[in-house]
Amino acid sequence: METICLPLAPSHRARLVSAGYRTLDSFNNLSPLDLARDIGVSSEEALDILKVAWRTKAIDGNSPKGANLLAGAKTAWDLLCEEKTMKRIVTFCEDLDVILGGGICRKEVTEVGGVPGIGKTQLGIQLAINVQIPVDLGGLGGQAIYIDTEGSFMVERVCQIAKACIEKLKDIPCTSERKVEECHTKLKVDDFLSNIFYFRACNYTEQIAVINYMDKFIEERDKVKIIIVDSVTFHFRQDFEDLALRTRLLGGMSQKLMRLAEEYDTAVVLMNQVTTKFSGGSFQLALALGESWSHACTNRVVLYWNGDNRFGYIDKSPSLQSASAPFSITTGGICNLERNKRIKMA
């Protein structure tokens, strides 16, 4: 099969043909880094192109049995380059972004837990907005999926945060050749709302079903860059006499979310609640769902109060150091700490 027939953007097909990649066999044993250098695109774009080529070759039936499983092998150098070039989803709180390594990472599952009113939903909405920041302004230009299990998603609040985001972006220089005014004129609140796909899950069965059938939905919308579940806990804290069943269901759901994050290059953010745990002779607050669930996520961020100020703490991560940072919540959403009165928000 010829490269010109691949389901890619015309500009990418033209670059491939010009660089000598004329057939699917041209992609054999090719790393994303080499392809990115040859055709002048980012390593992320190169990886997406290779995935399309490998998938097409497997469907076309020209590859040996099992070759499509092995074609995706990467070197550690490829992984390092991919990690360095991957854009993260910022929170608009500089201190919080610093301890997160620049923001919420894609291809990973991040758990955010804390007491009621600490700002978990506010952070979720903020991320659903910020993932849409245009590429010309340093963002991903993506879309968000929001799975609401508690009924705490408020459209009015989304509008407030979207308006504030548009105002903040006016101070960011445009990275393309277009005029700065042209970069910002397309930013509309309605567009931000149109790029958030909302699902209301009223019980754990609906929650699991939505997640299990998410593949087809994302394949039809290739700009989805974040999946938010607010909260992953709610339906699993009640009506479960069979704890073994609950553990199996949670395990299956976590595996599915990990695969979605990796396969579709998305960030998965799971909001979690707190519970009391008896330890050291006293009751202490701990994130819900038990110790086994703590291994289901790549990163764990705990939000907590320190006096009248909110803080975020990296409780667990294979790549981030344990650290805490203050943040604030205003009408415009997540931002740097402001010395103001304690305002509780869901």
Phi and psi in degrees as a GROMACS rama.xvg file:
@    title "Ramachandran Plot"
@    xaxis  label "Phi"
@    yaxis  label "Psi"
@TYPE xy
-86.7977  149.644  GLU-2
-61.7023  -32.6996  THR-3
-62.1263  -16.8513  ILE-4
-93.5069  -3.95166  CYS-5
-66.5951  145.639  LEU-6
-76.8103  69.2053  PRO-7
-122.825  168.975  LEU-8
-63.0354  142.953  ALA-9
-53.6787  -37.5181  PRO-10
-64.4458  -37.7349  SER-11
-69.9579  -40.3713  HIS-12
-62.3632  -41.2436  ARG-13
-64.0601  -41.7302  ALA-14
-62.8056  -42.1334  ARG-15
-63.3971  -47.545  LEU-16
-63.4152  -41.5767  VAL-17
-64.0779  -31.6353  SER-18
-86.9754  0.636591  ALA-19
98.87  3.3436  GLY-20
-90.0512  86.6969  TYR-21
-100.573  -23.1063  ARG-22
-129.867  167.889  THR-23
-65.0935  -27.7713  LEU-24
-65.8962  -18.0533  ASP-25
-66.4482  -18.1898  SER-26
-93.1867  0.192458  PHE-27
-61.6415  133.511  ASN-28
55.9275  30.3883  ASN-29
-102.959  131.612  LEU-30
-92.0694  154.507  SER-31
-57.4278  -35.4513  PRO-32
-65.3123  -42.4032  LEU-33
-66.2794  -43.1021  ASP-34
-64.715  -40.9022  LEU-35
-59.7308  -41.2221  ALA-36
-68.5005  -39.047  ARG-37
-70.6237  -36.3833  ASP-38
-110.445  1.27305  ILE-39
73.3841  42.9065  GLY-40
-126.645  173.559  VAL-41
-72.945  160.63  SER-42
-63.5929  -30.5308  SER-43
-66.2468  -44.5464  GLU-44
-64.2749  -39.3438  GLU-45
-63.0259  -40.9243  ALA-46
-64.0024  -40.8481  LEU-47
-62.2993  -40.254  ASP-48
-64.099  -43.0359  ILE-49
-64.9549  -38.4555  LEU-50
-61.1195  -42.179  LYS-51
-63.6413  -42.3407  VAL-52
-65.6815  -44.4693  ALA-53
-64.8626  -42.3827  TRP-54
-64.2834  -42.7112  ARG-55
-65.286  -39.7711  THR-56
-65.8817  -38.1016  LYS-57
-66.2378  -41.4992  ALA-58
-68.284  -35.9799  ILE-59
-67.4046  -19.6079  ASP-60
81.7608  11.9656  GLY-61
-89.8453  -8.22548  ASN-62
-96.9604  151.376  SER-63
-62.5115  159.222  PRO-64
-58.6803  127.254  LYS-65
86.2421  -6.20611  GLY-66
-65.1337  -33.561  ALA-67
-66.715  -23.7945  ASN-68
-76.3431  -32.9411  LEU-69
-93.2071  -13.7198  LEU-70
-67.743  -21.4916  ALA-71
-86.8072  10.3285  GLY-72
-62.6497  140.553  ALA-73
-127.293  156.467  LYS-74
-89.5025  165.003  THR-75
-62.543  -31.7922  ALA-76
-64.8598  -41.0752  TRP-77
-60.7545  -42.8636  ASP-78
-63.9998  -40.4793  LEU-79
-64.5961  -45.5409  LEU-80
-62.9972  -39.8719  CYS-81
-63.3615  -42.0384  GLU-82
-65.7686  -38.694  GLU-83
-70.8205  -31.1892  LYS-84
-93.94  -10.2087  THR-85
-72.1846  127.371  MET-86
-77.5714  139.804  LYS-87
-103.588  168.41  ARG-88
-98.7982  112.636  ILE-89
-76.6222  159.333  VAL-90
-103.112  -11.9191  THR-91
77.7869  4.51268  PHE-92
-109.211  110.363  CYS-93
-59.3454  -43.0206  GLU-94
-63.8557  -40.4254  ASP-95
-68.0853  -40.19  LEU-96
-63.6942  -35.0512  ASP-97
-62.2852  -48.5157  VAL-98
-72.3103  -18.6023  ILE-99
-88.2587  4.1634  LEU-100
77.2953  21.2705  GLY-101
115.396  -6.29945  GLY-102
137.352  -172.571  GLY-103
-72.0382  128.844  ILE-104
-87.0895  139.113  CYS-105
-79.2938  165.737  ARG-106
65.2997  15.7783  LYS-107
-135.595  157.602  GLU-108
-104.572  120.56  VAL-109
-114.651  125.105  THR-110
-98.8016  133.024  GLU-111
-120.991  115.738  VAL-112
-122.917  162.024  GLY-113
165.963  171.678  GLY-114
-70.6465  161.085  VAL-115
-58.4488  138.079  PRO-116
86.9588  0.0331671  GLY-117
-79.1857  -21.3994  ILE-118
119.345  22.1091  GLY-119
-63.7872  -47.8244  LYS-120
-65.3913  -37.8889  THR-121
-61.1936  -41.6185  GLN-122
-66.4541  -40.6456  LEU-123
-60.1859  -45.075  GLY-124
-64.7197  -41.4086  ILE-125
-59.1522  -43.3454  GLN-126
-67.4641  -36.1248  LEU-127
-64.3417  -29.3596  ALA-128
-81.0103  -48.9148  ILE-129
-67.5424  -24.995  ASN-130
-65.8911  -15.8544  VAL-131
-92.1107  -2.51125  GLN-132
-54.0967  127.381  ILE-133
-58.7074  151.502  PRO-134
-60.2945  -37.2035  VAL-135
-62.7615  -19.5441  ASP-136
-107.663  17.6274  LEU-137
90.8099  6.30824  GLY-138
-100.467  -164.081  GLY-139
-98.8648  -19.7678  LEU-140
59.9466  36.5025  GLY-141
-100.902  -169.488  GLY-142
-127.779  164.444  GLN-143
-127.173  146.637  ALA-144
-112.168  127.085  ILE-145
-120.284  113.165  TYR-146
-102.045  112.013  ILE-147
-103.835  115.774  ASP-148
-101.515  -15.048  THR-149
-108.199  -11.4036  GLU-150
76.8738  26.4242  GLY-151
-97.514  -1.10066  SER-152
-77.4943  119.343  PHE-153
-116.998  119.723  MET-154
-62.7306  -36.2945  VAL-155
-59.9337  -38.3717  GLU-156
-68.7029  -37.0787  ARG-157
-61.206  -42.2872  VAL-158
-61.9952  -42.3113  CYS-159
-60.6679  -47.43  GLN-160
-68.7059  -35.7932  ILE-161
-64.5315  -43.5206  ALA-162
-61.3723  -42.5265  LYS-163
-65.5009  -37.5605  ALA-164
-62.7143  -43.2133  CYS-165
-60.5129  -41.2192  ILE-166
-65.1206  -40.5407  GLU-167
-66.9387  -35.378  LYS-168
-70.1744  -18.2649  LEU-169
-65.1977  -21.4733  LYS-170
-91.539  -0.997364  ASP-171
-97.5698  127.034  ILE-172
-68.7804  148.418  PRO-173
-80.286  135.053  CYS-174
-91.1876  -8.39398  THR-175
-94.1725  179.975  SER-176
-78.8042  -9.73605  GLU-177
-69.9637  158.828  ARG-178
-67.3939  151.805  LYS-179
-57.5902  -38.8211  VAL-180
-62.1299  -37.4881  GLU-181
-68.5701  -31.8033  GLU-182
-66.1345  -31.4891  CYS-183
-98.6767  -20.5762  HIS-184
-65.92  -23.6086  THR-185
-83.1722  -6.07537  LYS-186
-79.5897  110.935  LEU-187
-128.553  143.724  LYS-188
-60.0997  -40.7695  VAL-189
-58.6421  -37.4156  ASP-190
-67.924  -38.2608  ASP-191
-61.2218  -43.0198  PHE-192
-67.3269  -35.5704  LEU-193
-69.1986  -18.6257  SER-194
-100.048  12.9761  ASN-195
-113.511  115.045  ILE-196
-96.1989  115.052  PHE-197
-102.743  131.159  TYR-198
-124.234  131.114  PHE-199
-104.814  115.031  ARG-200
-104.882  114.751  ALA-201
-92.3107  -7.01345  CYS-202
-156.119  172.711  ASN-203
-68.2464  -27.489  TYR-204
-64.6407  -45.4345  THR-205
-65.1661  -38.6863  GLU-206
-60.9209  -47.12  GLN-207
-66.7059  -39.384  ILE-208
-63.6754  -44.1295  ALA-209
-59.645  -45.1211  VAL-210
-67.7149  -39.8923  ILE-211
-66.9433  -29.7226  ASN-212
-101.815  18.5225  TYR-213
-72.9936  -23.4884  MET-214
-54.6956  -54.7379  ASP-215
-61.6566  -38.8618  LYS-216
-62.2545  -44.4189  PHE-217
-70.0707  -37.8084  ILE-218
-60.6632  -30.633  GLU-219
-83.2654  -10.0215  GLU-220
-137.174  85.0992  ARG-221
-74.402  2.41947  ASP-222
-95.0433  -0.676561  LYS-223
-65.6804  121.257  VAL-224
-122.834  -0.816408  LYS-225
-153.44  140.434  ILE-226
-120.954  124.541  ILE-227
-117.669  128.302  ILE-228
-115.716  115.651  VAL-229
-128.946  97.5703  ASP-230
-111.93  161.895  SER-231
-72.9479  -15.8015  VAL-232
-88.6685  -36.7694  THR-233
-48.7286  -52.1153  PHE-234
-79.0136  -9.82937  HIS-235
-100.468  6.31256  PHE-236
-103.152  3.12963  ARG-237
-143.529  156.753  GLN-238
60.3373  31.488  ASP-239
-125.41  91.3405  PHE-240
-80.123  -30.0621  GLU-241
-90.9069  92.991  ASP-242
-68.7372  -28.5168  LEU-243
-64.6422  -40.5137  ALA-244
-63.4228  -43.1432  LEU-245
-59.8549  -42.785  ARG-246
-62.5853  -41.8192  THR-247
-65.6727  -42.7329  ARG-248
-64.6123  -43.2828  LEU-249
-64.5189  -39.4692  LEU-250
-63.5646  -43.7496  GLY-251
-64.5504  -39.9317  GLY-252
-66.1428  -41.1738  MET-253
-65.1235  -38.9855  SER-254
-63.6061  -39.9521  GLN-255
-64.3044  -42.8637  LYS-256
-65.6564  -39.2281  LEU-257
-61.8817  -41.1112  MET-258
-68.0413  -38.9398  ARG-259
-61.4064  -42.4262  LEU-260
-61.3929  -44.7894  ALA-261
-74.3845  -45.8069  GLU-262
-72.3934  -35.14  GLU-263
-109.068  12.8222  TYR-264
57.0205  42.9493  ASP-265
-115.757  157.075  THR-266
-90.2146  138.927  ALA-267
-116.615  121.492  VAL-268
-119.259  121.211  VAL-269
-112.87  120.461  LEU-270
-83.4414  137.337  MET-271
-128.697  152.473  ASN-272
-97.5896  178.353  GLN-273
-114.27  159.38  VAL-274
-142.22  174.753  THR-275
-97.6912  141.013  THR-276
-132.317  130.728  LYS-277
-84.7147  117.164  PHE-278
-151.229  135.63  SER-279
64.464  29.2966  GLY-280
83.6054  7.81847  GLY-281
-149.113  163.739  SER-282
-87.051  134.466  PHE-283
-131.905  154.398  GLN-284
-77.0389  138.937  LEU-285
-147.064  156.034  ALA-286
-67.159  145.832  LEU-287
-72.7417  169.41  ALA-288
83.0558  1.32689  LEU-289
86.263  176.669  GLY-290
-67.5055  -38.208  GLU-291
-61.3713  -35.9995  SER-292
-66.9438  -27.8493  TRP-293
-61.3734  -20.0943  SER-294
-88.9744  -1.54892  HIS-295
-82.9622  -11.062  ALA-296
-118.618  149.97  CYS-297
-73.2209  -46.9884  THR-298
-124.175  145.647  ASN-299
-127.403  122.747  ARG-300
-117.329  126.002  VAL-301
-106.52  125.471  VAL-302
-97.8138  136.684  LEU-303
-151.629  161.827  TYR-304
-91.3537  140.376  TRP-305
-130.1  95.784  ASN-306
70.4314  -125.338  GLY-307
-97.7576  6.14198  ASP-308
-109.737  145.513  ASN-309
-90.5471  142.788  ARG-310
-134.711  151.625  PHE-311
-115.678  137.281  GLY-312
-128.327  128.484  TYR-313
-78.3648  102.658  ILE-314
-86.3937  -30.0326  ASP-315
-156.578  132.591  LYS-316
-170.047  139.498  SER-317
-76.5007  -15.1427  PRO-318
-125.485  -14.5276  SER-319
-107.285  142.126  LEU-320
-76.1058  149.229  GLN-321
-66.003  122.738  SER-322
-160.728  160.279  ALA-323
-126.184  155.862  SER-324
-150.512  142.504  ALA-325
-80.9905  153.079  PRO-326
-148.454  166.027  PHE-327
-132.495  157.51  SER-328
-124.326  122.525  ILE-329
-121.943  -173.863  THR-330
-57.6612  -32.4024  THR-331
-86.1117  0.962386  GLY-332
109.044  -153.238  GLY-333
-72.8442  136.719  ILE-334
-157.88  -178.98  CYS-335
-62.9899  157.252  ASN-336
-58.5895  132.553  LEU-337
-120.63  135.899  GLU-338
-78.3342  84.6589  ARG-339
-134.077  -178.828  ASN-340
-69.4384  150.979  LYS-341
-70.9101  115.914  ARG-342
-116.512  116.153  ILE-343
-83.6533  133.842  LYS-344
-137.553  146.695  MET-345
